[in-house]
Amino acid sequence: KGKGEQDAEGLALDSAGSLSGTAYISYERKHRIAVHRVTDRGVGPALRHLRLPPRARSARRNSGLEAIAMLRGGSSKRALLAFTEDYLDKGGNHVGWLIGGRRPGMLTLKRLGGFSVTDIASLGNGDVIVLERRFRYSEGVKMRIRRIGASAIRPGAMLDGEVLFKADQLFEIDNMEGLAAHTDAKGRTILTIISDNNFNRT
């Protein structure tokens, strides 16, 4: 009935590359992760909601579960990895969770340069790609992509990862919000990034 019920931010598919099966959709404002059935007719209504860790439910209204991914490999395979946009611990790092899987629990992502997490994607080996964004009126918008190895992703861990790419408005980027990963016919990993249109462009 209103923005508080509709503010979907993250999407994770149960089966990589398949538009059928189970989809998980994360929402902020009213923080939740809904479980949906996907068929050739589209995305059905929410079947249920996952039980979230208490700290995930207590994030600020507009700083909820921004990014989720179903992990494809590593010791946390089949867990949902979830990060908020700007919910920080006492050390100023991003708070995240492993939900489900063999070893659920909280972890953190090192915050670098005041960037916010906007999306994540899991690769076939369990590595995770993190899309980050920074905006200041004095310097415009910036983006960064980091890769985190599957072996590092476990409860209690402080994640960091290798910076693969960073850009500012000289690259004609916008407010980069969405990330997907797939493998092409030649076996190359392809990252696709989309921006929020900001009532302007996508």
N, C-alpha and C positions, 0 to 999 in steps of 0.2 A: 504493500500500500504506500510505501514511501522509500526514500533513499536509504534509510537505516536498515531496511530489509533486503535491499537490492544490490548492495555495494560489493559485487563479486570481484575478486582480485586474482586468484590463482586457479589453475586447472592442471590436474594430473590424471593421465589415463592408465588404467590397470595393465593394459597390453600395449607395448610400444608400437606405434605406427598403425594401430587399428582403431577405426571409428566405430567399434562395437565393443560391448562389455561393460565395464564399470568406470565411471568418471568421478573424481573427487573435486569439489569446487569449494574454495575457501572464500570467506566473506569477512570484511571488517565492519566497524560500527556495531553491529550485532555479531560478535565474533563466533564463527562456527565453521566446520567443514562438513558439507553435505555430500551424501553418497547418492549417485544417480545411475540409472541404467541407460546405456546408449545402444540404439538399434538403428536400422536403416531409415527409421522414421524420425530420428533425431534424439535429443536428450529428454528423457522422461522426468517426471517430478521427483523431488527428493524422497528417497526411500527411508533414510534415517540420517542421523548426525553422529559423527564420531565424538567420543568423549575426549575433551581437550584437557591438557594439564592446567591446573589452577592459574598459573602465571600467564598462560596464553589468553585466558578469559578476562584477565585484569588489565590488559593493554589499553591505552587510550583509544577513544572511539575511532580516530582516523589513522591509527598505527597498528592495526591488527595483522592477521595472517596474509601477508602480501604475496608470498612465494611458497609453492609446494611442488614437490616432485616425488614420484615413486622410484625408489632406488633400484637399479637394475643389476647390481653386482656388489661384491664385497661382503664383509661380515654383517652389514645392515641391510642386505638385500630384502626386498619386499616391504621395507618400512617406508612410511611417508616422512620425508624431510620437510620441515616447515620453518620459515623465518618471517618475522614481522619486518615492517619497513624501517622502523626507528625505535624499537623497544630495546633499551640498552641496559646492561648490567652495571654494577658499581664501578667497574673498570672502564666503562664507556664503550663496550663491545656489543655487537648484535646478539640477542638471545634467540635461540632456535630449539627445535625439538625433533626427536625421532619418535614417531607415533606408530604404534604397532610393531610388527617384526619381532625378532628374537630378543632384542635388547633395547626397549624404549627408554627414553630419558632426555634430559636437557643437554645442550651443548652451546657453544658460542662461536661467533665468527669475528675475527679481528677487524675492527673498524679502522679504515685507512682514509685519511684526508677528508673526513666529514661526508663520505658517500653514504647513501641509503640503498638498501636491498630492494630491487623491484621485481626480480624473477629468478628462478633457478631451473635447471634442466639436468636430468641424469643421462649419462652416456651408457652404452651397453656394458662396459666393464665396471660400472658403479661409480666412476668419477663424476663429479658434479661441476657444472658451469654456473657461475653466479653473475648476474647482470646487476650493475649498480649505477646509481644516478646521483648527481649533485647539482643543485641550483642555487645561485646567488644572483641577486639583481646586479651586483657590481661586476660579475664575470660571466653571466649567462649560464647555460646548461652544459654539463659534462657527463660522460659515461665511461664505464670501465667494465671489462670482462675478466673474471678470475676463474682458474681451474683448480679444483680441490681433489686430491687423490682419494680413491675409495678406501685405502687402508687407514686414512686419518679420521674417517667418519665413524665415530663411536660415542656413546654417552660420556659426558664430562669433558670432551675434547675441546680445545681451543683451535679452531680452524683458521687457516690463513690462505695458502695457495699461491700459485704462480699467476702474475698478471699477464694475460695474453694480448690485451688490446685496451687502449684508452684514447679518448677523443674529446674534442670540444667543438664549439660551433664553427670552427674553420672547416670541419668535415661535414657541415650542413646536417648535423644530427638534430633531433628534437628531444622531447621528453620520453626517453626509451623505457618502456614499461613491460614488454612481453618478450619471451625467449622460448624458442623450440630448437631441438636438435634431432637430426636424422642422418642416416648413412645413405649416400647415393650409390649408383650402379657400379662405380669404380672403387667403392669402399672408403670414400672420403667422408669425414664428419662435416656436416653442413650446419651452421648455426643461422637461424632466422630470427631477426629482431624487429619488433614493431613498436611504434610510438603511440602514446596517448595523443588524440588529435587536438586537445586543448582548444576545441571550437575553432580550429584553424586548419590543420592538415594532418595526415597520417603518413 
